[in-house]
Amino acid sequence: MVDRDEFLLGAAAGRVVTHVGFVDATVRDDIARTDGRWLHARLAGVARDLVGVDINVDGVAGARAAGYEAHAIDCEDPADIARAAIRPAELVVVGEVIERVDGVGAFLDGLRALTTPDGTMIVTASNAFRLMNLAATLTGRELAHPRHVSRFSWYTLVNVLERNSWQVVAFHPYEDSEGAAPGRARTVLAAERAARLFAPFLASGLIAVCRQAPSTG
């Protein structure tokens, strides 16, 4: 079990990084934050070089105005990626994006152009079998981000990556930070954390560390 942000920061330290899906909410809110919790700003503090990629045009414009290098790109469109002419990165961070895309195969194929041949891609995703999700289901509700169109378990995430020519070299369940949550939510998260000691794949989310699979042709 790992802390998501700390894991990503450790992986990004000293490397050339592209952060796909860096606009968390509205970029104005993110940039104005003083609590040090915007992941993109934290990555900028440790990476040797950082580029942000997002489909949110307004968010990208706001990031550029704040001094970040950023590109508005649809990663499902190879031509869009090619037009941006971004230098391939040693590390591509894809945080909580894969659940939002319509064409997962095209998306994963497009990310190959953003990664050096010997580079690493880290995909994070919310866990379909998170304990809190299962508990909500028992009450007739579903906990889901309004932009999510799919969910992943550890098996389906590995399967879709490997089916699209990414080799998963490491896999970790991750936990949310309790400090970011209000009091009642922190209590629920603490209960989740205790349960995960016995069943780690009930964790909040999943991290897959990948490399481009060797060509079979």
N, C-alpha and C positions, 0 to 999 in steps of 0.2 A: 504494500500500500504506500502510495506516495502523495505528496502535496502537488497538485497540478502545476501551479505557477512556479514553485521552487524547482521542480523537475525541468520545466522549459527554460528557466533562467540558467540553470546549470548547463543544459545542452547548448545554449546560445552563446555562452561566454567565449569571447575572443574569435567568434566565427562570423562569416558573411551569411546573413540571415534574410530570408523573405518571409513576411508574416501575412498569410492569406486569411482574410476575414478579420482585419484588425479593428474595424469600426464596431465597438461593442454596443453602444446605444446610439446616441448622437455624438459626433466627434466633439462638438462644442462642450458638452457635458464632460466628456472624457478628459479633454485637455485642461478644463477648469478644475478638475479634481485635485485636491491637496492631500488626499489620504494615501497616495502612492499605490493605488490599486489598479490603475489602468495598465493592463499587461503590455501594451505596445510601448508605452513610455519606459516601463521597467526593462523591456528587451533592449531598447535604445541605450540604456545605461550600461549594458554588459556586452553587447554584440560589437564586433569590429566594424561592421557595416550593416545597416538595416533598411529594407525597403518594405513598404506596406502595400498590399494589394486588396482591393475590395470592389464589389459591384456597386456600392453606395457612392454615387457621384458627388453628392453634397458632402458626405463624410470625408471623401478623399480631398476635395477642395479645401475643407477646413483644416485637414492635417497639413496640406501643403502651405497654407497661410501661416501655420504655426511652426513651419520650418522642417517638417518631416518630408522625406522622399516618399511619394505615394502615387499609385496608379489606379485608375478606375478600369477594371478588367473583368470580363465575364470569362472565368476559367474553363467554362464548358465550350468556349469558342477558340479553336487553335489560331485562327486569323487574328483575333483580338489580342491574344498573348504575343504573337509574332510582332504585331505593330508596336507593342510597348517596348520591345528590344531590351528587356531586363537581363542583366548579367545573371547567369545561373548561379544559384546559391549553394553553399556548403550545407546549409540547413534550411528546410522549408517547414514552417510551423503552420498547421492547418487546425485552428482551434474552434471547435463547435460549429463547423460549417457544413460538414458532410450530410448532416440531417436536414439541411435546408435546400439542397440542390435537386433539381428534377432529373438530370441525367448524370447519375453517379459515375458511370463508366467514362463518359466524355470528360467529366471533371477530373477524374484521377489520371486519365491519359494526358490531359492538358498540363497537369502539374509536373510531368516529366520534363517539360521544356524549361521549367523554372529551377530545376535541380541539376547540379553537376553529376556526371555519370557515376562518380564514387561518393556522392553526397547522401544526406539523410533527410527523410521526411518524417515528421512526427504529427500524427493525426490524433486529435482528442475528440471524444464524443460523449454525450450524456448516455447513461446506461439504461437500456430498456427495462432491466430487472432491478433497478434501484429499489431498495426496501421501501422508501417513501412512496414510490410509484405504485408498488404492489398494495400498500396499505390504502392508498387513495382509491384504487380499483374496487376494494371491498366496500367502499361507501358509494359506489356508483359514479365516481369522478375520475378524471384523467389529468395528470400534471404534464403539460406540454407547452413549449414555447409556441406562440401563434404562427411563427414562420416555419416550424418544423413540418416536414412531409414524410419523414421516415424515422424509425428507431433502430438502434443497433445493440445487440448483445456482443459478448466477446467473440462468439463463434461467427456471427454474421459479419462483424467488422473485419475480422481476419479473412474471411472467405471472399468478401467483395474486393479487398485490397489485393489478395493473391490472384484472384480471377482477372484482375486488370494490371498484371505484370509488376506488382510491388511485392517484395519479399519482406515479411514481418520478422525482424530479428530480435525484438523484445516486446513484451506486453505487460502493462501494469494497470491495475485498478487505481483510481485516484479518489481523494476525498476533498470536499469543499472546505473552505476556511470558515470556521465558526465565527471569527471576528467580524466578518462582513454582514452577519445576519442579525436581525432583531432578537430580543430575549427569548421569546417563545420558540422561534425557529432554531435558536442555538440549542435549546433543550431537545428538540426533535433530532437535530444533527448529532448531538452527543449520544442519544439512544441508538441512532443509526451506526455510529462509530463503534459502539460496544458490540452490536450484532455482527459487524463486519470482521471483528476479530476471529469469529468462527466461520464466517462465509464471506470472504473478500469480494466475490463477484456480485454481492449486493451493494457494492460501492456506488458513490454518486456518479462516477464517470469512468471512462476507459481511455487508455493511452496506448497507441500502437506506434512503435518505432520501425521505420521501413527503409529499405534501399531498393533501387531499381533492380528488378530481377534480370539475371543474365539472359541475353537474347538466345532463343532456340533456333533461330534461322541462320 
